[in-house]
Amino acid sequence: MNPSTPVDTAHSPAAAQVDAAITGRQSVRAFLPKPVPRELLTHLLEVASRAPSGTNTQPWKVYVLQGASRDALVHKVCSAHDAIRDNPALAAEYQEAYDYYPKQWVSPYIDRRRENGWSLYGLLGIGKGDKDKMHAQHQRNYKFFDAPVGLMVTIDKIMGGGSLVDTGMFLQNLMVAARAHGLDTCPQAAWNHYARIILPHVGAGDNEMLVCGMALGYADPADKVNTFRTPREPVAQFTTWLD
Ligand SMILES: Cc1cc2nc3c(=O)[nH]c(=O)nc-3n(C[C@H](O)[C@H](O)[C@H](O)COP(=O)(O)O)c2cc1C
């Protein structure tokens, strides 16, 4: 912070606005076709780039897909996703560059994951046996949930695991800044398996690995999927106070 900037007290209007942008962010899974001006996207990326990174390495790289480039990627990945449904053996051809999720799920994470998944599917009226509906809902990821802007975020493979932490901070900045400007987002690891389609499509170098994708746009307030709210553990559950 600039030393001359006055420090906000906890309940100042500025603090309340920051809190509101953070707590008002949610993963949105239905967007309006309304385009996002390029100047605004540039502004959001500029704000997000104030994220800290180890020794200021700024490892993130962002590909912004709109229009024909977005639609062509959606087509390619939806086709691959459908092909895997028809022939599950094909899944072996689509490996993610890093394990976003654990290879072996244990409690309490598996419990939270299940609660999250079944709550969302419950809201959408998708039952446990509804494989077609599940596939279609999963496929919504590969349409960026109809958002007009799709982002693909990469880092250089040569960087360490810390760069994933740094890039996470960049992504969070981006999502919070978007919220403050009336936009919404959904970070998407669902794309990671399809890196071998995505990276050549966006023109990424062989040295790059896909961190995740992100849908960005104006939320569709009429779609019930956007009423989905996720719980959080209380502070006392994840904090140990040492005096
Ligand atoms: C890196 C990352 C990847 C995610 N990938 C997906 C995804 O592929 N599809 C999806 O619908 N949600 C995805 N999510 C959203 C999470 O499910 C969501 O953040 C979590 O359930 C908490 O809900 P909230 O974002 O509404 O607070 C992802 C979140 C993060 C941080």
The ligand as a Gaussian input file, in Angstrom:
#p B3LYP/6-31G(d) Opt

LIG

0 1
 C       -9.550000     -23.736000      -9.630000
 C      -11.015000     -24.063000      -9.590000
 C      -11.552000     -24.902000     -10.534000
 C      -12.928000     -25.146000     -10.564000
 N      -13.440000     -25.911000     -11.564000
 C      -14.780000     -25.967000     -11.741000
 C      -15.322000     -26.582000     -12.896000
 O      -14.613000     -27.111000     -13.742000
 N      -16.666000     -26.564000     -13.053000
 C      -17.502000     -25.983000     -12.141000
 O      -18.722000     -25.983000     -12.354000
 N      -17.024000     -25.397000     -11.021000
 C      -15.676000     -25.359000     -10.806000
 N      -15.147000     -24.718000      -9.722000
 C      -16.065000     -24.042000      -8.783000
 C      -16.163000     -24.732000      -7.435000
 O      -17.030000     -25.833000      -7.506000
 C      -16.690000     -23.680000      -6.433000
 O      -15.718000     -22.671000      -6.303000
 C      -17.001000     -24.229000      -5.052000
 O      -18.029000     -25.180000      -5.095000
 C      -17.395000     -23.091000      -4.093000
 O      -18.519000     -22.393000      -4.620000
 P      -18.484000     -20.858000      -4.984000
 O      -17.391000     -20.645000      -5.989000
 O      -19.852000     -20.573000      -5.555000
 O      -18.206000     -20.092000      -3.722000
 C      -13.775000     -24.549000      -9.594000
 C      -13.207000     -23.744000      -8.595000
 C      -11.854000     -23.502000      -8.591000
 C      -11.270000     -22.605000      -7.535000

